[in-house]
Amino acid sequence: MVFAANTHSRFYHLVEVEMRTAKTLCGLSVAMIIEPEPCSAALHLVSEQPPEYILCNHCYRLTGAEAAKVKAASAAGQACGAFIPSPLPELG
């Protein structure tokens, strides 16, 4: 997994790089510049997990099975993280 970070926050993100684009698991666009550590305001790729940074809660939630669901929904043309309501229980 590739990491992305910037100097405006102390969070880092997990990134999937596909061809010429990079997006975080939580859907943010990432500059295709690889730096050894966070060094600018733009969210960019970093070569290793930034020390003293915290993993973004959304990226954490979307690891594993959740990421597969989001990717499948995206491939099906649904918005990332779209709310799909379940049937309501009958009130008696």
N, C-alpha and C positions, 0 to 999 in steps of 0.2 A: 504494500500500500504506500502511496505517496502522500506527503503532508503539504498543507498550505497554511500560511500565516502572514500577518502584517504587524506593524508597530502600533496600530491604533487600539488593539485589544490584546488581552493575554490568553486568547483562545486559539487553538489550532484546529484545522479541519482535515478530514480524510478525503482524498481526491481519487477519482477515476479518470485516467487520461485515455481518450479515444481519438486516434488519428491526430487532427490538428486542434482539438479543443480539450479543455479541462474544466470539469465542474466538481464541486464538492458533493459529497453524498447528500447534503442538505440543500443543494441546488444553486449555490453561489458560483459565479463565473470566476475563473482564476487566470491571471496573466501567465503566459507560457514562458516565464523567466525562472530559472532555477538559481537560487541563492543559497549559500551555506547556512544562513540564519535570517530571521525576519529583519528587513532593513528599509522598508518603505510603507507608505500608506496603502498602496495597492495590495490586494490579496494575491500572493505569488507562491510558486512552488518552493519548498525548502528541502534540502538534501537529507535532513534527518529530523526526528521529532524535536521540536524546540524545548529546551529545558525550562522549567518553571512556567510553562504554558499549560492550560487545561484543555482537554478535548471538548469540542463543541457538543452540547447535550443532544442536539439534533443528529449530528453525525454518529454519536454513540448509539442512539436509538435505532438508527438506520443501518447498523452493521448486521451482518449475518442474514437471517431469514427476512427481516424487515426490508433490507436493501433489495433483495430478490423480488419482493412484492412490488416495491416502488418501480423497479426497472421494468417489470412485466406490465404494470399499469401504464407506464410511459410508452412502452412499445405498442400498447393497445390504443394509444391516442388519448388516454385520460390524463388530466393534469396531475402533476406530482403531488402526492399528499392529499388527493381529492377525497372528500368525505363521501363514502358510500353508505347510505343509511341501511340499517337492518330493519326487518319487519318489527313493528311495535307490538308488544304483548297486548292481548285483549284485556280490557278492563271489565271486571265483573260486577 
